[in-house]
Amino acid sequence: MPTYHPGMLGPLPRDPDQKFWDPEMQTMPREQLEALQLERLRTLVDRALTIPVPLFARKLREAGIESGADLTSVADVNLIPTTVKQDLRDAEAAHPPFGDYRFTDPRECVRLGQSTGTTGTPTIALFTRKDIWIEYESAARVWWRNGWRPGQIVTHAHPAYLYGGGVMLSGSLEYFGALNLWVAPPDTDELAEQGIRMWQRVRPDVSMVAFSLGRFQEVAAKMGLDLAADVGLPSFQFRGMGDRGMPMMTAGLECYAYSSGPCGEAPGGHIHEDWAIVQAIDPKTGRDVPDGEWGNLVVTTLDRDNGLLRYDLEEAAAIMRDPCPCGETTVRGFWGGRFKDFLDCQGHYFQVSEVERALRSVREVTVPSLEYVVVKPTDSDASLQVRVELDQGEPAEVATRCEAAIRERLGVEARVEVLPRESLARSGYKAVRLVER
């Protein structure tokens, strides 16, 4: 009869004082790491050609690649054509339901999910046990870098059901050894209150509700509570911020959920290069842009049962290769958001998040939470149109201060429309901030 041991449902215990979750892989010498990447890249190419995987086999042969041996260095990944999300959608439509880009028979998989569909038809994600294990091990590196340790209580409000993000996050936390306190995305006041009441009973050590934080703050205020003072909800602080902005953390559920994470000692997020080749490329040439410059985020997954070859997420990324003082030998990346969400206004090119940072300097519009939208410019020379809610204060005076804050931070003229509280649409997860006129 089988007997249980702690490693059966999770990893073997670590010394809580050790610096890295997986020291061997995270500090591997560059030459050795690149040799491992090349070996795994060749294996992925050979599998695509011999299984075969029709979508990728066509692309490889069109590029003149007949074998993994045709690739002599990691840089040769650039010989492989890119694949975009629409290619996956088209494949699933032409060969329903799973498309012709799968490396593994769906009946050999144990988990199915789909993308959020916020930017088009959702695609289906399939995972074998090995694929899930790679995600869990990758996530454990991130949690350990954050200073978290097994035994802590971690709360989050990721969506579930067909969207696979919540299940993946919950599983990774449980694998890591954290107590997983998963509350529902606060799509209604009732759901938000349910989560707040649970936090009053079970105080989390770590909060990962950043995408829903404003909604919880708003409902807590209606309950006469302050999330920090009365609920003890600690805020999640992004480490690894730098001049480039957000450290790279993920490459999407359908690609590589836990592709990287920041150490906090140098800007950017350390990329898990043993399981992926991550690039920032010029979409016109398909080649890497110089380090530190924005390019399209392109990921080739390695050592999975279900892989992706040069998957272009059509999002902004920048790569840094200078050594990090933390001791990890992997390159670091920054995430710049979706290119379609960048704003072109009055000769300036920026993200919606930059507008949010400007608005947060005006306290009146942040109480109890900041609720705003930016109207996507149709005339790059016109004033930026912003709508923001206000609970208490003089609308005209607050609008003037918001406009001044945007001018100071972004160098653009804005026209801010101040609205009564609860005028804008609410979302329990990832609020829509960029709207059409």
C-alpha positions in Angstrom: 0.0 0.0 0.0 1.4 3.5 -0.9 2.4 5.7 2.0 2.3 9.4 2.0 5.5 11.6 2.2 5.6 15.4 1.9 7.2 15.4 -1.5 4.2 13.6 -3.1 2.0 16.7 -3.3 4.7 19.3 -3.3 8.4 19.9 -3.3 10.9 18.7 -0.7 11.4 21.2 2.1 13.9 24.0 1.8 16.0 25.8 4.4 14.0 29.1 4.8 17.3 31.0 5.0 18.7 29.9 1.6 18.7 32.6 -1.0 17.3 30.8 -4.0 14.5 28.3 -4.4 16.5 26.4 -7.0 20.2 27.5 -6.6 21.5 25.1 -9.3 19.3 26.5 -12.0 19.1 30.1 -10.9 22.8 30.5 -10.7 23.9 28.3 -13.6 26.9 29.7 -15.6 25.7 31.4 -18.8 27.6 29.0 -21.1 26.0 26.0 -19.5 22.5 27.6 -19.4 22.7 28.5 -23.1 23.8 24.9 -23.9 20.7 23.6 -22.0 18.5 26.1 -23.9 19.9 24.9 -27.3 19.4 21.3 -26.4 15.8 21.9 -25.4 15.1 24.1 -28.4 16.4 21.4 -30.8 14.2 18.8 -29.0 11.1 21.1 -29.4 11.8 21.6 -33.1 12.3 17.9 -33.7 9.0 17.1 -32.0 7.2 19.7 -34.1 8.5 18.1 -37.3 8.1 14.4 -36.3 4.9 14.2 -34.3 4.1 16.3 -36.4 2.5 19.5 -35.1 1.1 20.9 -38.4 1.0 24.6 -37.6 4.7 24.7 -36.4 5.9 22.1 -38.9 4.6 24.3 -41.8 6.4 27.3 -40.4 9.6 25.5 -39.8 9.8 24.0 -43.3 8.9 27.3 -44.9 11.9 28.7 -43.1 14.1 25.8 -44.4 14.4 24.1 -41.1 14.2 20.3 -41.5 15.7 19.2 -38.1 16.7 20.6 -34.7 20.3 20.0 -35.8 19.9 23.0 -38.2 20.0 25.2 -35.2 23.6 25.7 -34.1 23.1 28.3 -31.3 20.4 29.8 -29.2 20.6 32.9 -31.5 19.3 30.6 -34.4 15.9 30.8 -32.7 15.5 33.9 -34.9 15.4 31.7 -38.0 12.0 30.4 -36.8 9.0 32.5 -37.9 6.8 34.0 -35.2 3.3 32.9 -34.3 0.6 35.3 -32.9 -2.6 34.8 -31.0 -4.7 35.1 -34.2 -2.8 32.1 -35.7 -4.0 30.1 -32.7 -7.5 31.3 -33.0 -7.5 30.5 -36.8 -6.1 27.0 -36.1 -8.8 26.3 -33.5 -11.5 27.5 -35.9 -10.2 25.4 -38.8 -9.5 22.3 -36.7 -12.0 22.5 -33.8 -11.8 22.5 -30.9 -8.1 22.3 -30.2 -6.5 23.4 -33.4 -3.5 21.9 -35.2 -0.8 23.4 -33.0 -0.8 20.9 -30.0 2.3 18.8 -29.2 0.2 16.4 -27.0 -3.0 14.6 -27.4 -5.6 16.4 -25.3 -6.6 13.1 -23.7 -3.1 12.9 -22.2 -3.7 16.3 -20.5 -5.2 16.8 -17.1 -6.3 20.5 -17.2 -8.1 22.8 -19.6 -8.5 26.5 -19.4 -9.0 29.4 -21.7 -7.6 32.9 -22.0 -9.7 35.8 -20.7 -10.9 36.8 -24.2 -10.5 40.5 -23.3 -8.9 41.2 -26.7 -10.7 38.7 -28.9 -12.0 35.1 -29.0 -10.5 33.1 -26.1 -8.0 30.3 -27.0 -7.9 27.0 -25.2 -5.0 26.2 -23.0 -4.1 22.5 -22.3 -1.7 21.2 -19.5 -0.2 17.8 -18.7 1.0 17.1 -15.2 4.5 18.0 -16.3 3.4 21.3 -17.7 1.6 22.2 -14.5 4.7 21.1 -12.5 6.9 23.5 -14.5 4.5 26.3 -13.8 4.4 25.5 -10.1 8.2 25.3 -9.8 8.5 28.5 -11.7 6.0 30.2 -9.4 7.9 28.9 -6.4 11.0 30.7 -7.6 9.0 33.9 -7.8 7.4 33.5 -4.3 10.8 32.7 -2.7 12.4 35.8 -4.4 9.5 37.9 -2.9 10.6 36.8 0.6 7.5 34.6 1.1 7.9 31.3 2.8 5.8 28.1 3.2 3.4 28.5 6.1 2.3 32.0 5.3 -1.4 32.9 4.4 -1.7 34.3 0.9 -4.9 35.7 -0.4 -6.0 36.5 -4.0 -9.1 37.1 -6.0 -8.2 35.7 -9.5 -11.1 34.5 -11.6 -11.8 30.8 -12.1 -14.0 28.4 -14.0 -13.1 28.4 -17.7 -10.4 31.0 -17.2 -7.5 29.0 -15.8 -5.6 31.8 -14.0 -7.2 31.3 -10.6 -6.7 27.6 -10.5 -3.1 27.9 -11.6 -2.4 30.5 -9.0 -4.1 28.6 -6.2 -2.3 25.4 -7.2 1.1 27.1 -7.2 0.5 28.5 -3.8 -0.5 25.2 -2.3 2.4 23.5 -4.0 4.7 26.1 -2.5 3.3 25.4 1.0 1.3 28.5 1.6 -2.2 28.5 3.0 -4.3 29.6 -0.1 -7.1 32.0 0.8 -8.9 32.4 -2.5 -11.8 34.8 -2.5 -14.2 35.5 -5.4 -13.5 38.4 -7.8 -15.7 41.2 -6.3 -18.1 41.6 -9.2 -20.8 42.6 -6.7 -20.9 44.4 -3.4 -22.0 41.1 -1.8 -19.0 39.2 -3.1 -16.7 41.9 -2.0 -18.2 42.0 1.5 -17.9 38.2 1.7 -14.1 38.5 1.0 -13.7 41.3 3.5 -15.5 39.4 6.2 -13.2 36.4 5.7 -10.1 38.6 5.9 -11.4 39.9 9.2 -11.6 36.3 10.5 -8.4 35.0 8.8 -5.8 37.7 8.5 -3.6 37.1 5.4 0.2 37.7 5.5 0.4 38.4 1.8 -2.2 40.0 -0.5 -2.3 39.5 -4.2 -5.6 41.3 -5.0 -4.0 44.3 -6.8 -6.3 44.0 -9.8 -9.4 44.1 -7.6 -8.0 46.3 -4.8 -10.0 49.4 -5.7 -13.3 47.5 -5.7 -12.6 46.0 -2.3 -11.6 49.5 -0.9 -14.8 51.0 -2.2 -17.0 48.3 -0.6 -15.0 48.4 2.6 -15.7 52.1 2.9 -19.5 51.4 2.5 -19.1 49.0 5.4 -17.3 51.7 7.5 -14.0 49.8 7.3 -10.5 50.6 6.2 -8.8 47.6 4.5 -5.4 48.3 6.1 -6.4 49.4 9.6 -9.5 47.3 10.1 -9.0 44.3 8.0 -5.2 44.1 8.1 -5.0 43.6 4.4 -1.3 44.0 3.4 -0.7 45.6 0.0 1.3 43.8 -2.6 4.3 45.9 -3.6 5.9 45.5 -7.0 9.6 44.9 -6.7 12.0 45.4 -9.5 10.6 48.7 -10.7 13.0 50.8 -12.7 13.2 53.4 -15.5 11.6 50.9 -17.8 8.7 50.5 -15.3 7.0 47.2 -14.6 9.3 44.1 -14.1 8.3 41.2 -16.3 6.2 38.7 -14.4 4.2 36.6 -16.8 3.7 35.7 -20.4 0.1 34.8 -20.2 -1.7 31.6 -19.2 -1.7 30.1 -22.7 2.1 30.6 -23.0 4.0 30.7 -19.7 2.2 32.0 -16.6 5.2 32.3 -14.3 7.9 33.1 -16.8 9.8 35.5 -14.5 9.9 37.6 -11.3 11.9 40.4 -9.7 14.6 40.0 -7.1 14.4 43.6 -5.8 18.1 44.1 -6.0 18.2 45.3 -9.7 15.3 46.5 -11.9 13.4 44.0 -14.0 12.2 40.4 -13.5 14.6 37.4 -13.7 13.5 35.2 -16.6 13.4 31.4 -16.1 15.6 30.7 -19.1 15.9 27.0 -18.5 12.2 26.8 -19.4 12.0 29.6 -22.0 13.8 31.7 -24.5 12.3 35.2 -24.1 13.0 37.9 -26.6 12.2 41.5 -27.4 12.1 41.7 -31.1 11.5 44.3 -33.9 8.3 43.0 -35.5 9.5 44.2 -38.9 12.7 42.2 -38.9 11.9 39.5 -36.5 15.3 40.1 -34.8 16.2 41.1 -31.2 16.2 44.8 -30.5 19.2 46.2 -28.6 19.1 45.6 -24.8 17.0 48.1 -22.9 14.8 49.0 -25.9 11.1 48.2 -26.3 10.2 45.4 -28.7 7.6 42.7 -29.1 7.5 40.1 -26.3 8.3 36.7 -28.0 8.5 33.5 -26.0 9.7 30.0 -26.9 8.7 27.5 -24.2 11.2 24.7 -23.4 10.9 21.2 -21.9 7.0 21.2 -21.8 4.7 18.6 -23.2 2.7 21.4 -24.8 5.2 23.9 -26.3 5.0 27.1 -28.3 7.7 28.2 -30.8 8.4 31.9 -31.0 5.0 33.0 -29.7 4.6 36.8 -30.2 2.3 38.1 -27.5 2.2 41.5 -29.3 3.1 43.2 -26.0 6.0 45.5 -25.2 9.1 44.0 -23.6 12.7 45.1 -22.9 15.6 42.8 -22.0 18.6 43.6 -19.8 21.7 41.3 -19.8 24.0 43.1 -17.3 24.9 41.0 -14.3 22.6 41.3 -11.3 24.0 41.7 -7.8 21.6 39.2 -6.4 23.6 36.4 -7.9 21.1 35.0 -10.4 22.7 34.5 -13.8 19.5 34.9 -15.9 18.7 37.9 -18.0 16.0 40.3 -16.7 13.0 41.6 -18.5 10.5 44.5 -18.3 6.9 44.4 -19.4 5.4 47.5 -21.1 1.8 46.4 -21.7 -0.1 45.8 -24.9 1.0 48.0 -27.8 -2.6 48.6 -28.7 -3.1 50.2 -25.2 -0.3 52.7 -25.8 -1.5 56.3 -26.2 -0.2 58.7 -28.9 -1.0 62.2 -27.8 0.6 65.6 -28.5 3.9 64.1 -29.6 4.1 61.8 -26.5 3.8 58.0 -26.4 2.8 56.5 -23.1 0.7 54.0 -21.3 -2.7 54.4 -19.5 -0.9 53.4 -16.3 1.1 56.7 -16.5 -2.1 58.6 -16.4 -3.1 56.6 -13.3 0.1 57.5 -11.6 -0.5 61.2 -12.2 -4.1 61.0 -10.9 -2.9 59.2 -7.7 -1.1 62.4 -6.7 -4.5 64.1 -6.3 -5.8 62.6 -3.0 -9.4 63.6 -3.4 -10.0 61.2 -6.4 -8.3 58.3 -4.7 -10.8 58.1 -1.8 -12.0 55.4 -1.2 -10.6 54.2 -4.5 -9.4 55.7 -7.8 -12.0 55.2 -10.6 -11.2 56.6 -14.0 -11.2 56.0 -17.7 -9.1 57.5 -20.5 -10.8 58.1 -23.9 -8.6 56.7 -26.7 -7.4 59.7 -28.7 -8.5 59.9 -32.3 -6.6 63.1 -33.0 -3.0 63.0 -31.6 -2.9 66.8 -31.3 -6.1 67.2 -29.2 -6.3 67.3 -25.4 -6.3 64.0 -23.7 -9.8 63.2 -22.4 -10.0 61.7 -18.9 -13.0 61.0 -16.8 -12.6 60.5 -13.0 -15.0 60.0 -10.1 -15.1 62.2 -7.0 -16.8 61.5 -3.7 -16.2 64.8 -1.8 -14.6 68.0 -3.0 -15.1 70.8 -5.5 -15.3 69.3 -9.0 -13.8 72.3 -10.9 -10.9 72.7 -8.5 -10.1 68.9 -8.5 -10.3 68.8 -12.3 -7.8 71.6 -12.5 -5.4 69.8 -10.2 -5.8 66.5 -12.1 -5.0 68.3 -15.3 -1.9 69.9 -13.8 -0.7 66.5 -12.5 -1.1 64.9 -15.9 0.8 67.9 -17.5 3.6 67.6 -15.0 4.1 63.8 -15.3 3.4 63.3 -19.0 3.9 66.7 -20.6 0.5 66.7 -22.3 -2.6 68.9 -22.0 -5.7 67.0 -20.6 -9.3 67.8 -20.2 -10.5 66.1 -17.0 -14.2 65.5 -16.5 -15.1 65.0 -12.9 -18.1 62.7 -12.3 -20.2 61.7 -9.3 -19.2 58.5 -7.5 -20.4 55.3 -9.1 -20.8 56.9 -12.5 -18.3 54.6 -14.3 -18.7 50.9 -14.9 -17.2 48.5 -12.3 -15.3 45.3 -12.7 -14.2 42.8 -10.1 -11.0 42.1 -12.0 -8.8 44.1 -14.3 -11.0 47.2 -14.8 -11.3 48.6 -18.3 -9.4 51.9 -18.2 -9.1 52.7 -22.0 -12.4 53.4 -23.7 -13.5 54.5 -27.2 -15.0 57.9 -27.7 
